[in-house]
Amino acid sequence: MARIDGVLSAGGVGVVARAVRPGHAGIPRDASLMERPRLMVCLEGRAKYELMGESGPTSVNLDARDGLFVAPGRWVRARPREPYVLMGVVFYAASTRFYLMRGVASRDGRALAPVENHVVQSGISEDGRVLARLLAGEAPPGLAERFYHHAFECLFFLARGLLVNVGDSDPAGGKARFTWHAACNFIEENLHRTLSRKDVARHLCIHPNHLSRLFAEFGRETFTEHLQARRLERARLLLEEPQLNIAEVARLSGFASANYFTRVFRQATGNTPTGTGRVVRKAG
């Protein structure tokens, strides 16, 4: 909370950028697909991101106190060219994750993993959902800069309130159910990456066997079944975009190859990805 107060006491959020344009064609291999609304605020230095602009991929620079809103289903790619510190807030239905990134300049521009994570057991409120829709939508003519800035700061204030109002009572199922929800959220955020049971357990600081027990207790499927189902769910959404070829759909959904994706898709649906009625663009 002190970091949020630091931004607000220094004059509030500065320039607000948005990743709201649809489209996944040409998405970089190391970009991240965001399935939940997210706020990012640069705290120190300059953070550079690539995202989908009006006419294709474009870049934005976030100086100290500048913000970036990422709408659900959009992608961003961190390209650090100098050191920076950035805070992010991810709004889930049943929880909210706060994280801290410390990026360093690198030749390949790759970002590092978050150095701090904090999850509160409160999801986005109806007011928060309204603000997220406003940030993802069109502003009144001639008022875009002020409109998005105020909406962003209001959502930022709501995020701060979640930290203030953290209670001591456990939700139904207690800490175990909350940990299972955190595992599902982490999987959702990293579907496009190579992901194993050990990777998720390491992120949650628990034993892989305990992770399996959580899915057995609270889920309707095993860890592997859940991961596969979420990958297929994302693939079905991406197949609606004719600009993407099968190899790109497979990669963005986390499948090792187009052939493996086709085999899994056929087993799950009785059909092939190319037999869904879509117009497929050939690779290359």
N, C-alpha and C positions, 0 to 999 in steps of 0.2 A: 504493500500500500504506500510505503514511503516513496517509491519510485514514481507512482502515479501522482502523488501530492507534489513531488518535485517538478514534474512537468506543468501541473496546474499553477503552482506558485510562481513559476518562471514566466508566466504569461499565457499559459495554455498551449493547446496543440497549434502548430504552425500550418504549413501547407498540407493539404489532404489530397492524396492520390487514390485512385480506385482501380482494382482489377475486376471489371464487371463485364467485359466483352466476351460473348460466347465463342466457342471454336477451339478445337484441339489439334487441327492440322498444323504440322510443323512444330509441335511442342518439343522443346529440347529434352534430351534423354534424361538429364538430371534435374528436370523441373519437378515441382510438387503439385499434385492435383488436390485442391482443397474442397472437401465436401461439406464443410460447415462454415458459417460466417466467422470472420477473423479480423481482428484489429492488430496492427503493428505500429509501434511508435519508436522512432530512433531516439536513444538517450544520449549517445555520445558519437562523435565522428560522423561519417557518412556511409549509409548503407545503399547499395545499388541493387535494383531488382529488374528483371525482365518479366514482361507480362503481355497479354494480348491487347493491342490497341485497336483503333478504328480500322486501320488498313493492314494489320498484321502485328507480329511481335515488336515490341518497343521497350525502351528502358526508362526507368524513373530513378531519381536520386533522392534519398531521404536524409536531410541534414538534421541536426539535433532538434527534437520536438516535432518534426514532421511526421505525418501519419499515413498509413496505407490501409485501406479497407479491401478485403478479398471476399467476393460474393461466393456462395456455394457453387461448386462445379467449375470453378475457374482455376487457372494455374499461375504460379509465380516461380521464378528462378533467382536465387540469390547469386550475385556476382560481385563479391567484395573486392574492391581495388585498394582499400585502405582500412585501417582498424576501425571498428565501430562496436557499439553496444546497443542492442535493440530488445524491447519488450513486446511480447505477443500475447493476445488473449483469444482463445478459441471457445466459441459458444456451442455447447452440445445441448441436447434436450434435457438431460438429467444432471449435468455437471458443467463446470467451466474450468478451463486449463489456462494458467498463467505461466509463461516461460520467459527465460532470458537467453539471448544469443550474444556471444562475443565473437564477432567475425574478425579475421585477419586477412591482410592482403595476400593473395596467392597468384601464381602464374596462371593456374587453370580457373581461378575465380570461384572455386568451390567453397561453400559455407561449411561451418562446423556444426556439430549437433548442439542442442541447447545445453547450457551449463547449469541451469536451474529449472525445475518444474514444480509447480504447486497447483493442486486441483482442489476445488471446493465443491461440495455436494449440493450445488444449486445450479439449475440450468437457466437458459435464457428465458426471460419473462415475456409476457405478451407485448409490453412496451418495447423491450429489446428487439423482438421480432419485427415490430413496426418500424423501428429505426433502421434495422438491417435492410428491410424492403425499401425504405426511402433512399438509403445509400446506394442500393443496387439499381434504383430506377432513374427516371428522368427528372431533372430539376425544373422549376419554373423558368421560362425564358429570361435570360439576362441575370439570373440570380444563382447560377450553379455554384460558384466559389463559396459564397456565404452559406447557401443551403446545405451543401455537403459538409462544410466545416462545422456548422452548428449541430447537424445530425451526428457527426463523428464524435464531437465532444460530449454530447448527451449520452451516447452509447458508452463512451469512456467513463463517464460518471456512474452509469449503471454498473459497470464492471467493478469500479471501486466500492460501490455499495455491497456487492456480493462478498467482498473481503471483510467489510465492517460487520456484516450480519451473519457471519459464520457461527453456527450454533454448535452445541455439544451433543445434540441428539443424533443417533444413528438412524439412517433410513432403514426400511424393511430389509432384513438380511444382513444389516450391520456392515462392518468393514469388508467382509468377504465379498458381498454383492457389489460394493463400491469398487473394489479392486477388479472384479470381473468386468464392470462397466468401463473402467479405465483401460483394460486390455482390449475390449471391443473398439474403443475410441482410437487407440494407438494403431490397431489393425486398419481401421478405416482410413487413417491419415497416411498410411504407408503401403497401400495396396500395390502401388506401382514399383515397389522395391522388392528385392529378394528378402523374404520374411520367413522366419522359422519360429518354432515354439521357444527356443532358447533366446532368440532376439527379443521377443515380447517379454519373457520372464526377466531378462536382464534389465530391460527398461523399467520394469515394475519392482526390481530388486527382490524377486521371489524365486523359488526353485521351480524349474520347468514342470516337475510332477505336481506341485501345488497349483500351477496354472491349469493343468489338465483337470484337476479335481474341481476347480472353480467352474469350468465349462460343463463338467458332468453335473454339478449341483444346480447351476443357475441357467444354463443354456439348454436349447433343444437339440444341440448337436455337439460333436467333439470340436476341439480346436481346429483340426485339419478340415473338418466338414464346414465349419464356420468360415474359415479363410477361403475355401474354394467357393462357397456360396456367395460371399461378398465379391470375389473376383468376377464371377459370372454375372452378378448384378451390375457391376460397373461396365462389363463388356457389353451387355445388352443396351445400356444407355449410349455407349460410344458407337455401337453399330448403327445408331440412328443418324450418325453424321457421315454422309456419302464421301466427304473429303478424306476420310481415314481409310487406309487399306487394312487388310486383316492383320498384317504384321504389326502395324501401329496399334491397333486395338489390343492385340495380345500383349504388347510391351506395356502399354499404359494400364493394363489390368493386372500386370504382374505375372503373366505366364511366360515360361522359359522360351517358348518358340511358338510360331504360328501353327506348326503341325500339332504340337501338344495342345494348344488352345482349341484347335478344331476338333481334336479327339475328345477332349473333356466336354466341349459344348455339345457335340453329338450325343454323348452318353447322357447328358443332363436333359436335353430337349428333344432328342430324336431327330434333330435336323442339323445341318451344317451352318456356320455363320453366313456363307454365301447363298444359302437356301432360304434366307429370311425375307427375301423380296427387296433387299437393298441393292443399290448400284455400287459395285465395288471398284475402287480405284486401284490400279495395279501399282505395286511398289516400284520406286524408281521413276 
